[in-house]
Amino acid sequence: MNRTHLFQMLNHHHHHHALYFFSRAFNNYPSNSRHHLINLISTCKTLTHLLQTHTQLITSGFTQDTFINTHLIESYSLFKKINLARLVFNATPNPSIMLWNSMIKAHIRSKQHQEAIIMYNKMITNDSFTVQPDKYTYTFVLKACTMLLDIEEGVLLHEQIAKRGLESDVFIGTGLVDLYCKCGHLVHARQVFDKMPERDVVVWNAMVAGLSQSLDFDQAIELFRSMQLRGGVEPNSVSLLNLFPAIHKLSSVRLCKCVHGYVTRRNFPNTVLNGLIDVYSKCKRMDIAYRIFESMHEPDDVSWGTLMAGFALNGCHYEVLELFDQMKNNNLNVNIVSVVSALSAAGETKDLVKGKMIHECVKKNKFDSDIRVSTPLITMYAKCGELEKAQRLFHNLSGKDMVAWSAVIAAFAQSGYHEEAISLFSDMQYAGFKPSIITLVGVLPACAELCVTKLGKSVHGYSIKHDMVSDISIETSLVSMYAKFDDFASAMIVFDRMFHKEVVAWNALINRYAQIGEANLAMKMFCRLRLTEVRPDPGTVVGVVSALAHLADLNLGASVHALVTKHGFESDCHVNNALIDMYSKSRSLSSAERLFGLTKSQDQVLWNVMIGAYTRNGCAQESISTFHRMKSEGFRPSLVTFVNTLPAVAYLAAVKEGTSLHGSIFRTGFHSHTIILNGLVDMYSKCGRVDLSEAVFNEINNKDTVSWNVMLAGYALNGSVDCAFGFFSRMQDNLVEIDPVSFLSLLSACRHAGLVKEGKRVFNLMKEKHNIEPKLEHYACMVDMLGRAGLFDETLRLIESMQMEPDGGVWGSLLGACQMHGNVKLAELALDNLVRLEPRNQAHYVVLSSIYAQSGRWADARSLRLKMIESGVNKTPGCSWVSEKRDLSLLNV
């Protein structure tokens, strides 16, 4: 039988016949059989055929042939039968370096990297073996060290390589560069790289990859340039893919475009175009990423998945869902990346219907058993409010690993299920898992939201004990948690120890200071931030603008607005809403209105902010009109909408508008919320309908202190003194916390009814029995009550006894009482103080002028009028609200 005939049988997989003819050929021509037998081994397509061939080898006496045994080891490793490969090796006496290399390579192929190193050490330390490692040995063992990130073994290996003068070998040099780069020893990697006399594209790629993944990622760009200019090496696909992480870290769109142009001029495969889509996405240029995708002739499933992941990363969740629909409609194959992105988008948009459709797709493609998919699936249900479904899926999830536990804990915390997140955290530890950094980052926000200080500090201690506290995500979460605990001392200790302070950590402090009204501290933190290289983001601006709203500093607010424009944050809806709120609180309603009108994509929050702005500035009619415009443009009122609109109705005492609003509240399902019902009690009281206030009050199931106080204030406002005192007794009987607001309402009731004796008793009761120190509002009320009764000596003694400086309210009350009794002397004293405290308020001048006129002191009245004109204070015309059908009209008097 000739050689051609044998090869034909091998190619057609007739191994039984090939072995038969080989056996006959070997008996007749043994010297020519090795080459044929090696080909026979190499063409074995199944393990059975290989075993049959191996059996024939043994019976034919080829067990000692190094070349044949090398191919046997190679073939067995391809079939992942490392034990059989080892039997071949062990059966060979005095194995050659070729056989050692084959066995080491077989271990690496089977991912048994530690065994590969053990084999190498056995080879060089056993005196019975006379073989010496060659360049292939070192290349294979370096690969094993790299996969294990075993730098110590790698350094020892490098010493042996240097002794034998093999550093200049391109394969060994590449292996050393790759090892040092992946172990983070870039200085050593660069030393080896620079010593190499010849560098091919592979070693350049290894060095670029190492620098891209390091903190010196900008050097990766320089090396990539040197590769072409000095090295004369043409970059390939791997070069570009290794460079992309550096471009992403630099957030350089300019570099993206340079590489993009290079790719366009050459015919690179889809893998590089997919990489470009990814890096543009990470540089927040989804417009260009999408154009690349559309320009691709045949985008594959990776292209679709990469684009969807990019949209998800940039918060474009509706676009993700639209792309997923396109894939389904065009019967394209979905992969795990596209499914995970779609699940994330459904969760973020809280689109449960879409989420369930994606779940069906997951089951159809049998992805549900993959923990990479099942974890975001559970997260999606949690974010869509399907807590029980999420818990059931997680309970039934087999093979829960740390990633699954951590992801679900984080999802529950982010979805507002903080108690469940903490419960899962306990269950995870009970199941034998030790919390990782990701787990702690997930559970710390839940501790913060629930103010579980003991657990939060325990988690902090765990992070210190297990050397996790220096991780930037842990540090940032701890700063945020302590800030929410209002434990700023601990927050600042963690913050000041941070080596790299990311903008999120700065934001946590700035926003919390703003939330608790510490505007000056928020601004100090912002000034510190501006002195660093950290770039503010929209979250920073929201905190700063909120702080400025507390300060009501219009000039500083305008400066920050200019900074917003400079950084391009105006398009961010949260920033825009905060600016409108800031302008409204700084008494620049026109600026707030202008921003509102310029906003293209108006949402429910924006309408709520504008309604609140009008209400806050006393523009009640505009507030109500904006509420009706909001509904007419298709926006459904939220709880906040009604909370902002009810005070406007109360301000106008527009009872018809109020009852209409009450109906809307009932229809939208907010009638069970205590904060809404409190607003209705207040509104009806100010409209003079105490009967309706009482009816609403009695409907409140979960009455808080505000509920009781607002009803008490309603009785006081409407002159129902007996009802007010009776209700106050009822509050005490029900163990309701009596606070300064409660006493202010009682004092107001006494003032309206002229019950001086009862008022004085209440004032003393507040201090002596309830240990509540009177505030300026209480003193103003007492001054008004005593002044109205003509008890001016007692009024002055009360003012002089105050522990704080009297404000405009106190002196204004005295001025009003003086007008009632014509007391010019005290009125002049009151006005002097009021001019000092409120120089632009014309009402005080008008009152004193009226007192002069009542006393016949016309010259003084004229003189005061002239003084007003000289000071630039103008008298505002009086006006009245007239209700005509459904409209409210303003009539000047």
Stockholm file with secondary structure:
# STOCKHOLM 1.0

chainA/1-893         MNRTHLFQMLNHHHHHHALYFFSRAFNNYPSNSRHHLINLISTCKTLTHLLQTHTQLITSGFTQDTFINTHLIESYSLFKKINLARLVFNATPNPSIMLWNSMIKAHIRSKQHQEAIIMYNKMITNDSFTVQPDKYTYTFVLKACTMLLDIEEGVLLHEQIAKRGLESDVFIGTGLVDLYCKCGHLVHARQVFDKMPERDVVVWNAMVAGLSQSLDFDQAIELFRSMQLRGGVEPNSVSLLNLFPAIHKLSSVRLCKCVHGYVTRRNFPNTVLNGLIDVYSKCKRMDIAYRIFESMHEPDDVSWGTLMAGFALNGCHYEVLELFDQMKNNNLNVNIVSVVSALSAAGETKDLVKGKMIHECVKKNKFDSDIRVSTPLITMYAKCGELEKAQRLFHNLSGKDMVAWSAVIAAFAQSGYHEEAISLFSDMQYAGFKPSIITLVGVLPACAELCVTKLGKSVHGYSIKHDMVSDISIETSLVSMYAKFDDFASAMIVFDRMFHKEVVAWNALINRYAQIGEANLAMKMFCRLRLTEVRPDPGTVVGVVSALAHLADLNLGASVHALVTKHGFESDCHVNNALIDMYSKSRSLSSAERLFGLTKSQDQVLWNVMIGAYTRNGCAQESISTFHRMKSEGFRPSLVTFVNTLPAVAYLAAVKEGTSLHGSIFRTGFHSHTIILNGLVDMYSKCGRVDLSEAVFNEINNKDTVSWNVMLAGYALNGSVDCAFGFFSRMQDNLVEIDPVSFLSLLSACRHAGLVKEGKRVFNLMKEKHNIEPKLEHYACMVDMLGRAGLFDETLRLIESMQMEPDGGVWGSLLGACQMHGNVKLAELALDNLVRLEPRNQAHYVVLSSIYAQSGRWADARSLRLKMIESGVNKTPGCSWVSEKRDLSLLNV
#=GR chainA/1-893 SS CCHHHHHHHHHTTCHHHHHHHHHHHHHHCGGGHHHHHHHHHHTCCSHHHHHHHHHHHHHHTCTTCHHHHHHHHHHHHHTTCHHHHHHHHHTSSSCCHHHHHHHHHHHHHTTCHHHHHHHHHHHHHCTTCCCCCCHHHHHHHHHHHHHHTCHHHHHHHHHHHHHTTCTTCHHHHHHHHHHHHHTTCHHHHHHHHHHCSCCCHHHHHHHHHHHHTSSCHHHHHHHHHHHHHTSCCCCCHHHHHHHHHHHHHHTCHHHHHHHHHHHHTTTCCHHHHHHHHHHHHHTTCHHHHHHHHHHCSSCCHHHHHHHHHHHHHTTCHHHHHHHHHHHHHTTCCCCHHHHHHHHHHHHHTTCHHHHHHHHHHHHHTTCTTSHHHHHHHHHHHHHTTCHHHHHHHHHHCSSCCHHHHHHHHHHHHHTTCHHHHHHHHHHHHHTTCCCCHHHHHHHHHHHHHHTCHHHHHHHHHHHHHTTCTTSHHHHHHHHHHHHHTTCHHHHHHHHHHCSSCCHHHHHHHHHHHHHTTCHHHHHHHHHHHHTSSCCCCHHHHHHHHHHHHHHTCHHHHHHHHHHHHHHTCTTCHHHHHHHHHHHHHTTCHHHHHHHHHHCSSCCHHHHHHHHHHHHHTTCHHHHHHHHHHHHHTTCCCCHHHHHHHHHHHHHHTCHHHHHHHHHHHHHTTCTTCHHHHHHHHHHHHHTTCHHHHHHHHHHCSSCCHHHHHHHHHHHHHTTCHHHHHHHHHHHHHTTCCCCHHHHHHHHHHHHHHTCHHHHHHHHHHHHHTTCCCCCHHHHHHHHHHHHHTTCHHHHHHHHHTCSSCCCHHHHHHHHHHHHHHTCHHHHHHHHHHHHHHCTTCHHHHHHHHHHHHHTTCHHHHHHHHHHHHHTTCCCCCCEEEEEETTEEEEEEC
#=GC SS_cons         CCHHHHHHHHHTTCHHHHHHHHHHHHHHCGGGHHHHHHHHHHTCCSHHHHHHHHHHHHHHTCTTCHHHHHHHHHHHHHTTCHHHHHHHHHTSSSCCHHHHHHHHHHHHHTTCHHHHHHHHHHHHHCTTCCCCCCHHHHHHHHHHHHHHTCHHHHHHHHHHHHHTTCTTCHHHHHHHHHHHHHTTCHHHHHHHHHHCSCCCHHHHHHHHHHHHTSSCHHHHHHHHHHHHHTSCCCCCHHHHHHHHHHHHHHTCHHHHHHHHHHHHTTTCCHHHHHHHHHHHHHTTCHHHHHHHHHHCSSCCHHHHHHHHHHHHHTTCHHHHHHHHHHHHHTTCCCCHHHHHHHHHHHHHTTCHHHHHHHHHHHHHTTCTTSHHHHHHHHHHHHHTTCHHHHHHHHHHCSSCCHHHHHHHHHHHHHTTCHHHHHHHHHHHHHTTCCCCHHHHHHHHHHHHHHTCHHHHHHHHHHHHHTTCTTSHHHHHHHHHHHHHTTCHHHHHHHHHHCSSCCHHHHHHHHHHHHHTTCHHHHHHHHHHHHTSSCCCCHHHHHHHHHHHHHHTCHHHHHHHHHHHHHHTCTTCHHHHHHHHHHHHHTTCHHHHHHHHHHCSSCCHHHHHHHHHHHHHTTCHHHHHHHHHHHHHTTCCCCHHHHHHHHHHHHHHTCHHHHHHHHHHHHHTTCTTCHHHHHHHHHHHHHTTCHHHHHHHHHHCSSCCHHHHHHHHHHHHHTTCHHHHHHHHHHHHHTTCCCCHHHHHHHHHHHHHHTCHHHHHHHHHHHHHTTCCCCCHHHHHHHHHHHHHTTCHHHHHHHHHTCSSCCCHHHHHHHHHHHHHHTCHHHHHHHHHHHHHHCTTCHHHHHHHHHHHHHTTCHHHHHHHHHHHHHTTCCCCCCEEEEEETTEEEEEEC
//
